[in-house]
Amino acid sequence: MAKVGSTDILAAVLDACEKYGNASALTFGKNTLTYRELREKVLRTASSLKVLGMVPGDHVLFSVRPGLDATCLALGIIAAGGAIVADPGAGEGMLRERAELTAARWVAAESLLYFASSGPLRGIARRRGIELPPYRTVVPDAHHIVSGPWLPGVPWGAVAVHTLSAPGGTEPVVDLGNPAAEALILFTNGTSADPKAVVHSRLSLGAGIADFAKRTQLRVGDRVLTDQLAVGISALVAGAHWMLPRTGASPGATPGSFFDLLPHAEVIFAVPAALDSLLKLLETEPDSASNLRTVLIGGAPVLRPLLTRVRAQLPDVSIKAIYGMTELLPVAIADGDEKLAFEGQGDYVGELVSTVKARISAEGELVVSGPGLMLGYLGKPPLKSLPTGDRARIEDGRLILSGRCKDTFDRGGTTVYPGLYEPVIAGLPGVREVAMIGVPDSSGDDRIVLVIVPTDPPHGLAHEHPVLTTVEKALPGLIDAGVLPDVLLAAPELPHVGRGRRLDRAALVARVAAFLGDARSV
């Protein structure tokens, strides 16, 4: 049964396609699709997939980078009744476990992944510390959909993405099926032994879309720059023109890919680490943002230092900070100037969107519900509400966070909430995982130690690593001055405990304390 207030995100996109017809919908590189062309490609893709054997409930391991093909394929899979298993895993063990858990029958991947994960190239990658899963065999008897040029390693019988929507092929048929069925599966954490995945339907994905467009002031024809599917789809529903950066671009790692398109954008969405990189480029070329009207920030906590820089460099731009989670997005949206003007205790994250119901538990934890809440975690019972793990209070419909409910420590007279800062730092280039801990010093106070697992980790704890220099330079513009770390360390991994693979902070503190003690004695 559909939840009250829900919007079918797929139907909303197709309705927008009919409404805006010949207007530009989606641009990638030198290619642009009109709304009418987008609708035809999505429906042709869905029809072709059904002819190939896709049935409602089929799960598709999806490893295709953002682009026109990826967008049309993703929407086509959902329109055919399938569910996308997004970014299903990196290592072979993890991908196999997740493929088994989701009972996937299809694999959609780039030809380069098939090529690099087969034959001698896989051995070369493994010797360099890169574990590529064998895409050809990870799902026995799978249907394979391939994006990109045909390369060695692509399975016999695989279907090229572009042929699914080719003119003259399968005629588009409008039969959208059940909007309450599984549509998107996102693995959020865990390991191959205990994976954890969020399951959404078209209804839960679409529930907050009208609020998002209204609160962020998206307009018909706005050119919206983002590589985030949720934001891009919201832009399409609003009648805007979604611009995708070139394939493989990550604004934090390669900000130039976004910066090249910035002069053409009226709206941009960026995670904090990405925005940090773009602001640094704008210092030398401020005119590149001359057409920019709105900056949307989300995906991690949006803190005062970054907001102050945005306002200083872009004084006439509207700033919107989006608070949400994979399980429910958005939860609240804050105007950047209101957030900067807030002088109370805690992190002001804005007014709750109309589709979200929120309450504060007896322990002070924020609990959310509403039509945008995920169906549940894969393989677990359905959920009606979600304890967020965030300590919060609600004042006149406005939400103020005061950190995470657990894992706090004190430094001087300041209570440090690592969960407020770790997601921001984790978005920086070269960072795989991060933990902020308090390690007692000789006076009994805690030193703030930032432990980073780089994408190319050291063999043991280390004071020196290239990523530490990158992070140290970025932190003053991203996090509050009162929690800047006293020590930065690189580590090969972080200790975890329990079935949920929760970070074992006590073990990490003990390990770091022993290392720092040894380091001082050297």
C-alpha positions in Angstrom: 0.0 0.0 0.0 1.3 3.4 -0.9 2.2 5.7 2.0 0.1 8.8 2.3 1.9 11.8 0.7 4.2 9.7 -1.4 5.2 10.6 -4.9 6.3 7.9 -7.5 9.7 9.3 -8.5 9.6 7.5 -11.9 6.1 8.7 -12.8 7.2 12.2 -11.7 10.2 12.1 -14.1 8.0 10.8 -17.0 5.3 13.5 -16.3 8.0 16.1 -16.4 9.2 14.7 -19.8 5.8 15.1 -21.2 5.3 18.6 -19.8 8.7 20.0 -20.9 9.1 18.2 -24.2 11.8 19.8 -26.3 13.5 21.6 -23.4 17.0 20.4 -22.5 16.9 17.8 -19.8 20.3 16.2 -19.4 23.8 17.2 -20.7 26.9 15.1 -20.5 30.0 16.2 -22.4 28.9 17.4 -25.8 25.6 15.5 -25.8 22.3 16.8 -24.6 19.0 14.9 -24.3 15.7 16.8 -24.4 12.9 15.7 -22.0 11.1 14.0 -24.9 14.3 12.1 -25.9 14.9 11.1 -22.3 11.4 9.7 -21.9 11.7 7.7 -25.1 15.1 6.3 -24.1 14.0 5.3 -20.6 10.8 3.6 -21.9 12.7 1.8 -24.8 15.3 0.6 -22.3 12.5 -0.7 -20.0 10.8 -2.5 -22.9 14.1 -4.0 -24.1 15.0 -5.3 -20.7 11.6 -7.0 -20.4 12.1 -8.7 -23.8 15.5 -9.9 -22.5 13.9 -11.5 -19.5 13.8 -8.9 -16.8 10.8 -9.5 -14.5 9.5 -7.4 -11.5 11.8 -8.0 -8.5 14.9 -8.7 -10.4 18.1 -7.2 -8.8 20.8 -5.6 -10.9 24.4 -5.1 -9.7 25.0 -1.6 -11.0 28.6 -0.4 -11.6 28.2 2.2 -14.3 29.6 5.7 -13.7 27.3 8.8 -14.0 26.5 9.7 -17.6 23.6 9.7 -20.1 23.7 5.9 -20.5 23.9 5.3 -16.8 20.9 7.6 -16.1 18.7 6.1 -18.8 19.7 2.6 -17.8 19.0 3.2 -14.1 15.5 4.7 -14.8 14.9 2.0 -17.4 15.7 -0.8 -14.9 13.3 0.7 -12.4 10.6 1.2 -15.1 10.9 -2.5 -16.0 10.2 -3.5 -12.4 13.8 -4.2 -11.4 15.9 -2.9 -8.5 19.3 -1.3 -8.8 22.0 -2.5 -6.4 24.2 0.6 -6.5 27.9 0.4 -6.0 27.7 -3.2 -4.8 31.3 -3.6 -3.6 35.0 -3.4 -4.5 36.7 -6.6 -3.4 35.8 -10.0 -4.8 34.6 -11.4 -1.4 32.4 -8.4 -0.7 30.8 -8.4 -4.2 30.1 -12.1 -4.2 28.5 -11.9 -0.7 26.4 -9.0 -1.8 25.4 -10.6 -5.0 24.3 -13.7 -3.1 22.4 -11.6 -0.5 20.5 -9.7 -3.1 20.0 -12.8 -5.3 21.0 -10.6 -8.3 20.3 -12.0 -11.8 21.8 -9.1 -13.7 25.1 -7.3 -13.8 25.4 -3.8 -15.4 29.0 -2.7 -15.5 31.5 -0.8 -17.7 33.5 -2.7 -20.2 36.7 -1.5 -18.6 35.8 -3.3 -15.4 35.3 -6.6 -17.3 38.6 -6.0 -19.1 40.6 -5.1 -16.0 39.2 -7.9 -13.9 40.0 -10.7 -16.3 43.2 -12.3 -17.5 46.7 -10.9 -16.7 45.4 -7.4 -15.9 43.7 -8.7 -12.8 46.9 -10.2 -11.5 48.7 -6.9 -12.2 46.1 -5.0 -10.3 46.2 -7.4 -7.4 50.0 -7.0 -7.1 49.4 -3.3 -6.8 46.9 -3.7 -4.0 43.8 -3.3 -6.1 41.3 -6.2 -5.7 39.0 -6.3 -8.7 36.1 -8.7 -8.6 35.6 -10.9 -11.7 32.6 -9.3 -13.2 32.1 -12.0 -15.7 31.6 -14.8 -13.1 30.4 -13.0 -9.9 26.8 -13.9 -10.7 26.4 -17.4 -12.3 24.3 -17.4 -15.5 23.8 -13.6 -15.2 22.4 -11.3 -17.8 25.2 -8.8 -18.6 24.6 -5.2 -19.7 27.8 -3.4 -20.8 28.6 0.3 -21.0 31.5 1.7 -23.0 33.5 0.3 -25.9 33.6 -3.4 -26.5 36.8 -4.7 -24.8 38.4 -8.2 -24.2 36.8 -9.8 -21.1 33.2 -8.7 -21.9 31.1 -11.9 -21.7 29.7 -13.5 -24.8 26.0 -12.6 -25.1 26.3 -9.3 -23.2 24.1 -6.5 -24.3 25.4 -3.0 -25.0 23.6 -0.2 -23.1 23.1 2.0 -26.1 21.3 -0.8 -28.0 18.6 -1.0 -25.4 17.2 2.4 -26.3 18.2 2.5 -30.0 15.6 3.8 -32.4 14.0 1.1 -34.4 14.4 -1.4 -31.6 11.8 -2.4 -29.1 8.9 0.0 -29.1 8.4 1.9 -25.8 5.6 0.6 -23.6 4.2 2.5 -20.6 3.6 -0.1 -17.9 5.2 1.1 -14.7 4.2 -1.7 -12.4 4.1 -1.4 -8.6 5.6 1.9 -7.3 5.8 0.4 -3.8 8.2 -2.4 -4.8 11.9 -2.4 -4.3 13.7 0.0 -6.6 17.1 0.9 -5.1 19.4 -1.0 -2.8 22.3 0.9 -1.2 25.0 -0.8 0.9 26.0 1.6 3.6 28.5 -0.3 5.8 29.4 -3.7 7.1 31.7 -6.3 5.5 31.2 -9.3 3.4 30.3 -11.3 6.5 27.7 -8.8 7.7 26.5 -6.5 4.9 23.9 -3.8 5.6 21.8 -2.3 2.9 19.1 0.3 2.7 16.1 -0.6 0.5 14.0 2.1 -1.1 10.9 2.0 -3.3 9.9 4.6 -6.0 7.5 6.0 -3.5 10.0 6.5 -0.7 12.5 8.0 -3.1 9.9 10.5 -4.4 8.3 11.5 -1.1 10.4 14.5 -0.4 11.1 15.6 -4.0 8.5 18.4 -4.1 9.7 19.8 -0.7 13.3 19.6 -2.0 12.5 21.6 -5.1 10.5 24.2 -3.2 13.0 24.7 -0.4 16.0 24.9 -2.7 14.1 27.2 -5.1 14.7 25.0 -8.2 13.2 26.7 -11.3 12.1 25.5 -14.7 15.2 25.8 -17.0 17.7 26.1 -14.2 21.1 24.6 -15.2 21.9 22.3 -12.2 25.4 21.0 -11.9 25.8 17.7 -10.0 26.9 14.1 -10.3 24.4 13.0 -7.6 21.5 11.0 -8.9 19.0 12.0 -6.3 19.7 15.7 -6.8 19.7 15.3 -10.6 16.4 13.5 -10.6 14.9 16.2 -8.4 16.1 18.8 -10.9 14.5 16.9 -13.8 11.2 16.7 -11.9 11.4 20.5 -11.4 11.9 21.0 -15.2 15.5 22.1 -14.7 18.5 21.2 -17.0 20.8 18.7 -15.3 24.4 19.0 -16.2 26.7 16.1 -15.4 30.5 16.5 -15.0 32.6 14.2 -17.2 32.8 10.5 -16.5 34.8 9.6 -13.4 34.8 13.1 -12.0 34.7 13.6 -8.3 34.7 17.3 -7.3 36.8 16.6 -4.3 39.5 14.7 -6.2 39.3 16.4 -9.5 37.5 19.7 -8.9 38.5 20.9 -12.4 35.9 18.6 -13.9 33.2 20.6 -12.1 34.9 23.9 -12.4 34.9 23.8 -16.2 31.1 23.6 -16.1 30.6 26.1 -13.3 30.3 29.2 -15.6 27.2 27.6 -17.2 25.5 26.7 -13.9 22.9 28.5 -11.9 22.7 25.8 -9.2 25.3 23.5 -7.9 25.1 20.7 -5.4 28.4 19.6 -3.6 29.4 17.7 -0.6 31.5 19.8 1.8 34.9 18.4 0.7 34.0 19.1 -2.9 32.9 22.6 -2.2 36.2 23.2 -0.3 38.1 22.3 -3.5 35.9 24.5 -5.7 36.2 27.5 -3.4 40.0 27.3 -3.6 39.8 27.4 -7.4 37.4 30.3 -7.3 40.0 32.3 -5.3 41.9 32.7 -8.6 39.0 32.7 -11.0 36.0 34.3 -9.2 34.2 35.2 -12.4 33.6 31.5 -13.0 30.7 31.6 -10.6 29.1 34.7 -12.2 25.9 32.9 -13.2 25.6 30.9 -9.9 22.4 31.6 -8.0 22.2 28.8 -5.5 24.8 26.5 -3.7 23.3 23.3 -2.3 25.5 21.5 0.3 24.8 18.0 1.7 26.1 14.5 2.1 27.9 15.4 5.3 27.5 17.9 8.2 27.7 21.5 6.9 29.8 23.4 9.5 30.2 27.1 10.1 33.8 27.5 8.7 32.8 26.3 5.3 29.6 28.4 5.3 31.6 31.5 6.2 33.9 31.0 3.3 31.0 30.4 0.9 29.3 33.6 2.0 32.5 35.6 1.8 33.4 34.4 -1.7 29.9 34.3 -3.1 28.0 37.2 -1.3 25.0 37.2 -3.6 24.4 33.4 -3.8 21.7 31.6 -1.9 23.1 28.8 0.3 21.0 25.8 1.3 22.3 23.1 3.7 20.6 19.8 3.4 20.4 17.3 6.3 19.3 13.8 5.7 20.6 10.2 5.6 20.6 7.3 3.2 17.5 6.0 4.9 15.5 9.2 4.6 16.4 12.2 2.4 15.8 15.1 3.0 15.0 15.5 6.6 15.5 19.2 7.0 16.8 22.1 4.9 18.5 25.2 6.4 19.1 28.6 4.8 22.8 29.2 5.0 22.4 32.7 6.4 20.0 31.5 9.1 22.5 28.8 9.9 25.3 31.3 10.3 23.1 33.6 12.4 22.1 30.8 14.8 23.7 31.5 18.2 22.2 28.7 20.3 23.9 25.5 21.4 24.2 22.9 18.7 24.2 22.6 14.9 21.1 24.2 13.4 20.0 22.1 10.4 16.8 23.8 9.5 13.1 23.4 9.1 11.8 19.9 8.9 10.4 19.1 5.4 6.6 18.5 5.4 6.8 14.8 4.6 9.0 14.0 7.7 7.7 13.4 11.2 10.3 13.7 14.0 10.3 13.2 17.7 13.0 13.2 20.4 13.3 10.0 22.5 13.6 10.0 26.3 17.4 9.6 25.7 17.5 12.7 23.5 17.8 10.8 20.2 16.2 12.0 17.0 13.7 9.5 15.6 12.2 10.1 12.2 9.4 8.6 10.1 7.3 9.5 7.1 6.6 8.3 3.5 10.3 9.0 2.5 11.6 6.4 5.0 13.2 3.4 3.4 11.3 0.2 3.2 13.9 -1.3 5.6 17.3 -2.9 5.7 17.7 -5.8 3.2 16.7 -9.1 4.7 15.3 -7.4 7.8 11.7 -6.6 8.9 10.1 -3.4 7.5 10.6 -0.2 9.5 8.0 2.4 10.6 10.5 4.8 12.2 14.2 5.2 12.4 16.4 6.1 15.4 19.0 8.3 13.7 21.8 8.1 16.4 21.8 11.9 16.4 21.2 13.8 19.6 18.8 16.7 18.9 16.0 19.0 19.9 13.1 20.5 17.9 12.2 24.2 18.4 9.1 25.5 16.4 9.6 22.8 13.7 13.3 23.6 13.4 15.9 20.9 14.1 19.0 21.5 16.1 21.6 18.7 16.4 24.0 18.4 19.4 26.2 15.5 18.1 25.9 11.8 18.1 24.3 9.9 21.0 27.5 7.9 21.6 31.2 8.2 21.1 31.9 11.6 22.7 34.9 12.7 24.6 36.0 15.9 26.4 38.9 18.2 25.5 39.3 21.0 28.1 35.8 22.4 28.5 34.6 21.2 25.1 32.6 18.1 24.4 33.7 16.7 21.1 31.2 14.8 18.9 33.4 12.8 16.4 30.3 11.8 14.4 29.8 15.5 13.5 33.2 15.8 11.8 34.2 12.3 10.6 31.8 12.3 7.6 33.2 15.7 6.4 36.8 14.5 6.6 35.9 11.2 5.0 34.9 13.1 1.9 38.4 14.4 1.3 40.5 13.0 -1.6 42.5 9.9 -0.7 40.6 9.1 2.5 39.0 5.7 2.8 38.0 5.8 6.5 38.5 8.2 9.4 38.1 8.3 13.2 38.5 11.2 15.6 39.4 10.0 19.1 40.4 11.4 22.4 43.7 10.1 23.8 44.6 11.0 27.4 47.8 13.1 27.9 50.0 13.3 31.0 47.6 15.9 32.6 44.6 13.7 32.2 43.0 15.8 29.5 42.3 14.4 26.0 44.3 15.2 22.9 42.3 15.1 19.7 43.9 12.5 17.4 42.7 12.0 13.9 43.3 8.6 12.5 43.0 8.2 8.7 43.0 5.1 6.6 44.2 6.3 3.2 43.2 4.7 -0.1 46.9 3.5 -0.2 47.4 2.7 3.5 50.7 2.2 5.3 51.7 -1.1 6.9 51.2 0.3 10.4 50.4 3.5 12.3 52.5 6.4 10.9 53.0 10.1 11.5 53.9 10.6 7.8 51.8 10.0 4.7 50.9 12.2 1.8 47.2 12.2 2.6 47.9 13.6 6.1 49.4 16.7 4.5 46.3 17.1 2.3 43.9 16.6 5.2 45.8 19.0 7.5 45.7 21.8 5.0 41.9 21.3 4.3 40.7 21.1 7.9 40.8 24.7 9.0 38.2 25.6 6.3 36.0 22.6 7.0 35.6 22.0 10.7 35.4 24.1 13.8 38.7 25.6 15.1 38.0 24.1 18.6 38.3 20.6 17.4 41.3 20.8 15.1 43.3 17.7 15.8 46.5 17.8 17.9 47.9 14.7 16.1 47.2 13.2 12.7 48.1 9.5 12.0 47.7 7.2 9.0 46.6 3.6 9.7 46.2 0.5 7.6 42.8 -0.1 9.1 40.4 0.7 11.9 39.3 -1.9 14.5 35.7 -2.9 14.4 33.6 -5.0 16.7 30.3 -6.9 16.7 28.0 -8.0 13.9 27.3 -4.4 12.9 31.1 -3.8 12.5 30.9 -0.8 14.8 34.1 1.1 15.2 35.9 -0.1 18.4 37.0 3.3 19.7 38.3 1.9 22.9 40.6 -0.5 21.1 41.7 2.3 18.7 42.5 4.6 21.7 44.6 1.9 23.3 46.4 1.2 20.1 47.1 4.9 19.4 48.1 5.6 23.0 50.6 2.8 22.9 52.0 4.0 19.6 52.3 7.6 20.8 54.0 6.4 23.9 56.5 4.4 21.9 57.0 7.4 19.6 57.8 9.7 22.4 60.3 7.3 23.8 62.2 7.0 20.6 
